[in-house]
Amino acid sequence: MTRLRTLPLTAALTAALLVVASPAPAPAAPPAPVRAVDGGPAVTGFALGGASDRLVAREAHALTTLTVAGVNITADGRGVVRPDAGTRRLAGTARREGLRSELLVSNYSNRLGDFDARAASRLLGSRANIERVARRLTALVAAQGWGGVNVDLELVHRKRAAGLVRLVQRLQALMPAERTVSVDVSASTSLAAYRAHGYRMADLGRAADVVVLMTYDFHGPAWSGPGPVGPLRWQRKAARTAMRAVPAARLDLGVAGYGYTWPRRGTGRTVSVAGARRLVRKDGARAVWHPRSGEWSARLSSGTVLWWSDARSWRLRARLADDLGVHGLALWRLGSADPLP
C-alpha cells in the first residue's frame, strides 16, 4: 500500500531466473544500529535527490540519518542509474551536518509512474544481477561518501523474497562494517501477509541493520476510499507483528509527513502538510482532528475529502515508538512534512 507515497519521486528518480528456495548463509551479524545521541529513538529523514542544503540544515537537529531517494535499478534488473548531481551533493551535506547518510535504491519507474515489479523480479531472480547491482551500489557509496544503502524495492513477488534477502546480505558482505544497510518493508498485520508481499521478515531482520516498516498508505485515493494515511491502531498492530520476527532494536516505525485528496470525480493526489492546510484555508473549510487515528481530515465545498498527518501526528508516533521500544522513526519525507520538533 505504498504506491502513491512515491509519486513525488518522479521529480528526482529517473522472465528471470528463479532464486533457490533457501538464500545463501547470512554473513556475520551486522553492527548494532545507530541510536540518537541522547539514547532515545533514532530518527531517519527521507529526502528527494533535489532537496536543498537549507532544508537538511533546518531538520538536522532532530535527525540521526538522512536517506536520499536518488538511484533506481534499470528496467532489465542488471544495474542502477547513476545518481544525479543533486543527489551526490547531499552525501556531503549530511556529513557537514553531522548525520549518517544512506543512498536509497528503488525500483520506481518514471515511465510507469509507479514501482516496476518486472524490474524487481529481473534483479531478484538472478544471482548474477544481484551481484552486479550490489557491487555497483557498493562502489557508488564508497566513491560518493555515503554512510550506507537503503533498499526500497516494492511490489516484490513472494517468489523473489529470497532474492531480496540475498541482495541485503551481499551489500552487507561487500561494504565495511561501519556502513549500514537498511531495507524498507510495506506494513502488514500478519506474518503471512508479509510473506505474501515478498518479505521474509526474520531473514531480513538478521541481514539488515534496520528494517524500516512503512506504516503509512493504509488509505489512498488509488486503492481505497477516504481515511487516515497511517492510523495509530493499525501501526501498532503492524509493528507488533513485525516484532515477532525482527528484534525491536532493528525496527523503525515509518511516519507519514503528507496527505491525500479524494475528489468526487477522478483520482486524488498526494499533498504536502502545508498544501493540505492551504486547500482547507482557501476553501474556508474546517479541519477536524481524529484522536483515534492521530490525523486530520477536512471536506471541501467541492466534495473533495482530505486526510493528512502533521507535527501533532508525529508526536503521537514518537510516543508509540517509545512504547514499542523500537530502534527509531523514519519520516517520509522532509520538505513535505511539518518541520521536526
C-alpha positions, 0 to 999 in steps of 0.5 A: 500500500505504498504506491502513491507515497512515491509519486513525488519521486518522479521529480528526482528518480529517473522472465528471470531466473528463479532464486533457490528456495533457501538464500545463501548463509547470512554473513556475520551479524551486522553492527548494532544500529545507530541510536540518537545521541541522547539514547532515545529513538533514532530518527531517519529523514527521507529526502528527494535527490533535489532537496536543498542544503537549507532544508537538511540544515533546518531538520538536522537537529532532530535527525540521526540519518538522512536517506536520499531517494536518488538511484533506481535499478534499470528496467532489465534488473542488471544495474542502477542509474547513476545518481544525479548531481543533486543527489551526490551533493547531499552525501556531503551535506549530511556529513557537514551536518553531522548525520549518517547518510544512506543512498536509497535504491528503488525500483520506481519507474518514471515511465510507469509512474509507479514501482516496476515489479518486472524490474524487481523480479529481473534483479531478484531472480538472478544471482548474477544481477544481484551481484552486479547491482550490489557491487555497483551500489557498493562502489557508488557509496564508497566513491560518493561518501555515503554512510550506507544503502537503503533498499526500497524495492516494492511490489516484490513477488513472494517468489523473489523474497529470497532474492531480496534477502540475498541482495541485503546480505551481499551489500552487507558482505561487500561494504565495511562494517561501519556502513549500514544497510537498511531495507524498507518493508510495506506494513502488514498485520500478519506474518503471512501477509508479509510473506505474501508481499515478498518479505521474509521478515526474520531473514531480513531482520538478521541481514539488515541493520534496520528494517524500516516498516512503512506504516503509512498508505493504509488509505489512498485515493488509488486503492481505497476510499477516504481515511487516515494515511497511517492510523495509530491502531493499525501501526501498532498492530503492524509493528507488533507483528513485525516484532515477532520476527525482527528484534525491536532494536532493528525496527523503525516505525515509518511516519507519514509527513503528507496527505491525500485528496479524494475528489468526487470525480477522478483520482486524488493526489498526494499533498504536502502538510502545508498544501493540505492546510492551504486547500482547507484555508482557501476553501474556508473549510474546517479541519477536524482532528481524529484522536483515534487515528492521530490525523486530520481530515477536512471536506471541501465545498467541492466534495473533495475529502482530505486526510493528512498527518502533521507535527501533532501526528508525529508526536503521537508516533514518537510516543508509540515508538517509545512504547514499542521500544523500537530502534527509531522513526523514519519520516517520509519525507522532509520538505513535505512534512511539518518541520521536526520538533 
